[in-house]
Amino acid sequence: MADLRTLLGDVAARAADHRARVREVAVFPRGEPVAAVRAGLGSLRDEGADPAVVLAELAAAVEPGLVATTGPRYFGFVVGGALDSATAADMLAVAWDQPAFNAVTSPAAAVVEDVAGAWLKELLGLPQTASTGFVTGAQGANTVGLAAARHRVLADAGWDVEQNGLAGAPAVRVLATGERHATIDRSLRLLGLGAGALQPVATDEQGRIDVAALAGALEGGPPGRVVVCLQAGNVNTGACDDLAAAVPLAHRYGAWVHVDGAFGLWAAASPTTRHLVEGVAAADSWATDGHKWLNVPYDSGYAFCADPEAHRAAMAYTAAYLTGQGQGDLRAPGDHVPESSRRARGFATWAALRELGRSGVAGLVERCCALARRFAAEASAVEGVAVVNDVVLNQVLLRFGDDDATTDAVVAAVQRSGECWMGATTWHGMRLMRVSVSNWSTTEADVDRAVRAVATAWRGAR
Ligand SMILES: *Cc1c(COP(=O)(O)O)cnc(C)c1O
């Protein structure tokens, strides 16, 4: 016991040290991280080792390959930081080691997911009657939402897809824009609908669905069941589809509406951005992430479904010994996700929501948006640098000079600088630097420092 206390105390100290250092260190490690980590890990031994030795070896081996993703100047992809409470709660979740598939294996895990799920729905402006699944991320949540959609549209057509599969089933059309996230395609592949079920719908210049084009696609397509995938938060521009128009339109044609709101759904949590997702509550299923804007550690995402029966029909266990293991109105977590045995994801989410409260979540969203606007304003003041999107949320797209190669060179130089990290994207035929401000700990000084690093890289490249 004394040894375990020492071991876990040492781990806590290492965790705290790492989280303090991410402000100071090169954001992406210098040198040859892959080779260094591989060399540090060594080969499988015949004999084992003391846990303290194991941890010391592991920490030393991976150090040269750790990226400061949880730090304030990581602006790549849409990577969130990790709040202190949520990080600590996740450490406890691992120590408690609860198999969180139902209320019998862990009443604590089941109740916490139930309560945190209700809090999430309230913050995101979703109906309290919606069912919730705690999944690994928006990829998992898109899969769950589209599985529920597949169930409902085919059940309405008299087809039992869970029993009979898709061979011989009525055709299902999926309407989505060319600016959908790549995870939608993967979910459709996994669900057997295939990427071929997709019918692209045009967008406007910010990547929002063209509602008139959606009307045309709903009207003009071949007969068959329809699923419409909308987006709250375009991964490049941050733009949100006009949900207030598109959701009722799709419903007039009997379509199921799924909203991919991996980060953009969080616009609902602040009165300053809520208008961007007006009408979202009328959709049928929603996907969002905990590990992006809520700043819960990886991995954490949520699937919500306005049709709990379709949700459970698509996901629940059918083996008799595993079904019905919710208690009273306490649902079984495992009946709402694709995984069976799973980590208790609710603890970290509950902790994040308790640390921030309603005002803290709103403040986090507002702060990230204000910092994104600051980034855009400062960067566009540099000669030859253009912001190419309307900065409505936390995403900024930058173009350097007017050719792709220069922009790629600036991105590479910024990444090498270690000052900050952002990636490149291709959007509307252009190579661009994509900046995402999604971390609770990012300050104005961090943004100013990052813009200086970008300006320096641009001067070097031109
Ligand atoms: C990030 C993202 C996803 C995928 O989320 P994961 O957390 O990587 O599973 C899906 N859709 C959008 C719009 C995203 O930004």
The ligand as an ORCA input file, in Angstrom:
! r2SCAN-3c Opt
* xyz 0 1
  C     -13.430     16.729    -35.121
  C     -14.668     16.552    -35.914
  C     -15.248     15.283    -36.085
  C     -14.600     14.023    -35.589
  O     -14.440     14.054    -34.198
  P     -13.496     13.055    -33.415
  O     -13.497     13.673    -32.066
  O     -12.158     13.090    -34.071
  O     -14.108     11.707    -33.448
  C     -16.442     15.205    -36.769
  N     -17.024     16.299    -37.272
  C     -16.504     17.529    -37.133
  C     -17.212     18.711    -37.711
  C     -15.303     17.697    -36.442
  O     -14.780     18.921    -36.292
*
